[in-house]
Amino acid sequence: MDETDAEKKTAKKPTTAKKPTAPKKPRHRPRAVVGKPSPTHKPTPELRTKVSNWAEVGTSHDVIALELGIHKETLYKYYRQELDDAPQRGVAKVANALYEKAIKGDTVSMIFYLKTRGKWREKHDDEKPVKGEGVDVREIVYELLRRKLLG
């Protein structure tokens, strides 16, 4: 309590040391520089397989280029064939799996397949039948279920 007002003003307050902070890590890989395709990129069979697999499952071209660390134009320059062919292979695999399930007797798959590929449709009670327009799916499904249940 001996301190005077002058001493109070000149006395330094104790400071707490700031903890050093680590630099923030980027959430994503840095994007490739926008511009012309990179002349230094060398596609390998392994990279072609990766690009093909990503494109087959529907990965966007932006994401594929980002994963490879290249510009989108470079992706198109070196991997055009994989980008064009892979999506159709993916659809074909799913269609084949659906077909196999339908052939094995999966009722939902059978209905979906017949409605989409066979142009079958359900007939509603308030509709008037139109000659040559679709088939009543309910009758066929009931028959299939009856056969399946009765063996």
C-alpha positions as CSV (number, residue, x, y, z in Angstrom):
1,M,0.0,0.0,0.0
2,D,3.1,2.2,-0.1
3,E,2.7,2.7,-3.8
4,T,2.0,6.1,-5.1
5,D,-0.1,6.9,-8.1
6,A,3.0,7.5,-10.2
7,E,4.4,4.1,-9.4
8,K,1.2,2.5,-10.3
9,K,1.2,4.1,-13.7
10,T,4.7,3.1,-14.5
11,A,4.5,-0.4,-13.2
12,K,4.3,-3.0,-15.9
13,K,1.5,-5.5,-15.9
14,P,2.6,-9.1,-16.2
15,T,1.9,-10.4,-19.7
16,T,0.9,-13.9,-20.6
17,A,3.0,-15.4,-23.3
18,K,1.1,-16.2,-26.4
19,K,1.3,-19.7,-27.6
20,P,2.8,-20.1,-31.0
21,T,0.1,-21.2,-33.5
22,A,0.8,-23.6,-36.2
23,P,0.0,-22.4,-39.7
24,K,-3.4,-23.5,-40.9
25,K,-3.3,-26.5,-43.2
26,P,-5.3,-26.1,-46.4
27,R,-8.5,-28.3,-46.5
28,H,-7.8,-29.4,-50.1
29,R,-4.9,-29.8,-52.3
30,P,-4.1,-26.5,-54.0
31,R,-5.8,-26.2,-57.4
32,A,-3.6,-26.4,-60.5
33,V,-2.8,-23.0,-62.0
34,V,-5.3,-21.9,-64.5
35,G,-3.8,-21.8,-68.0
36,K,-2.5,-24.0,-70.7
37,P,-2.2,-27.8,-70.2
38,S,1.0,-28.8,-68.5
39,P,3.7,-30.1,-70.9
40,T,5.4,-32.0,-68.0
41,H,2.6,-34.3,-67.1
42,K,3.3,-37.9,-68.0
43,P,0.3,-40.3,-67.9
44,T,1.1,-43.9,-66.7
45,P,-1.0,-47.0,-67.0
46,E,-1.7,-46.7,-63.2
47,L,-2.9,-43.1,-63.6
48,R,-5.1,-44.1,-66.6
49,T,-6.7,-46.8,-64.5
50,K,-7.3,-44.4,-61.6
51,V,-8.9,-41.8,-64.0
52,S,-11.0,-44.6,-65.6
53,N,-12.2,-45.8,-62.2
54,W,-13.1,-42.4,-61.0
55,A,-15.0,-41.5,-64.2
56,E,-16.8,-44.9,-64.0
57,V,-18.4,-44.1,-60.7
58,G,-19.3,-40.5,-61.7
59,T,-16.5,-38.4,-60.2
60,S,-16.5,-34.9,-61.7
61,H,-13.7,-33.9,-64.0
62,D,-12.8,-31.0,-61.7
63,V,-12.3,-33.5,-58.8
64,I,-10.3,-35.9,-60.9
65,A,-8.0,-33.1,-62.1
66,L,-7.6,-31.9,-58.5
67,E,-6.7,-35.4,-57.3
68,L,-4.1,-35.7,-60.0
69,G,-2.8,-32.2,-59.3
70,I,-3.3,-31.1,-62.9
71,H,-5.4,-28.6,-64.8
72,K,-8.6,-29.7,-66.3
73,E,-7.3,-29.0,-69.8
74,T,-4.3,-31.4,-69.1
75,L,-6.8,-34.0,-67.9
76,Y,-8.7,-33.7,-71.2
77,K,-5.5,-33.7,-73.3
78,Y,-4.1,-37.0,-71.8
79,Y,-7.2,-38.8,-70.6
80,R,-10.0,-38.1,-73.1
81,Q,-10.6,-41.7,-73.9
82,E,-10.9,-42.8,-70.3
83,L,-13.3,-39.9,-69.5
84,D,-15.5,-40.7,-72.5
85,D,-15.7,-44.5,-72.2
86,A,-15.8,-45.1,-68.4
87,P,-19.2,-43.7,-67.6
88,Q,-20.9,-46.1,-70.1
89,R,-19.1,-49.0,-68.5
90,G,-20.4,-48.0,-65.1
91,V,-24.0,-47.9,-66.4
92,A,-23.5,-51.2,-68.1
93,K,-22.3,-52.8,-64.9
94,V,-25.3,-51.6,-63.0
95,A,-27.7,-52.6,-65.7
96,N,-26.2,-56.0,-65.8
97,A,-26.5,-56.4,-62.0
98,L,-30.2,-55.3,-62.2
99,Y,-30.8,-57.8,-65.0
100,E,-29.2,-60.6,-63.1
101,K,-31.3,-59.8,-60.0
102,A,-34.5,-59.8,-62.2
103,I,-33.6,-63.1,-63.8
104,K,-33.0,-64.6,-60.4
105,G,-36.6,-63.7,-59.4
106,D,-36.1,-60.4,-57.4
107,T,-39.6,-59.0,-57.8
108,V,-38.7,-55.3,-57.4
109,S,-35.9,-55.7,-60.0
110,M,-38.3,-57.4,-62.4
111,I,-40.9,-54.7,-62.1
112,F,-38.3,-51.9,-62.6
113,Y,-36.8,-53.7,-65.5
114,L,-40.1,-54.3,-67.3
115,K,-41.3,-50.8,-66.7
116,T,-38.1,-49.1,-68.0
117,R,-36.9,-51.5,-70.6
118,G,-40.1,-53.3,-71.6
119,K,-42.2,-50.1,-71.5
120,W,-44.7,-51.8,-69.2
121,R,-46.9,-49.7,-67.0
122,E,-49.5,-50.1,-64.3
123,K,-53.1,-49.8,-65.3
124,H,-55.2,-47.6,-63.0
125,D,-58.9,-48.3,-62.4
126,D,-59.9,-44.9,-63.7
127,E,-58.1,-45.3,-67.0
128,K,-59.7,-46.7,-70.1
129,P,-57.6,-49.4,-71.8
130,V,-56.0,-48.2,-75.1
131,K,-55.4,-50.8,-77.7
132,G,-51.6,-51.6,-77.9
133,E,-50.6,-49.4,-75.0
134,G,-48.6,-51.1,-72.3
135,V,-49.4,-54.2,-70.3
136,D,-51.0,-54.5,-66.9
137,V,-48.0,-55.1,-64.7
138,R,-50.1,-56.1,-61.7
139,E,-51.5,-59.2,-63.4
140,I,-48.0,-60.4,-64.4
141,V,-46.6,-59.7,-60.9
142,Y,-49.4,-61.5,-59.2
143,E,-48.9,-64.5,-61.6
144,L,-45.1,-64.4,-60.9
145,L,-45.6,-64.3,-57.1
146,R,-48.2,-67.1,-57.3
147,R,-45.7,-69.2,-59.2
148,K,-43.0,-68.4,-56.8
149,L,-45.1,-69.1,-53.7
150,L,-46.6,-72.3,-55.1
151,G,-43.3,-73.5,-56.4
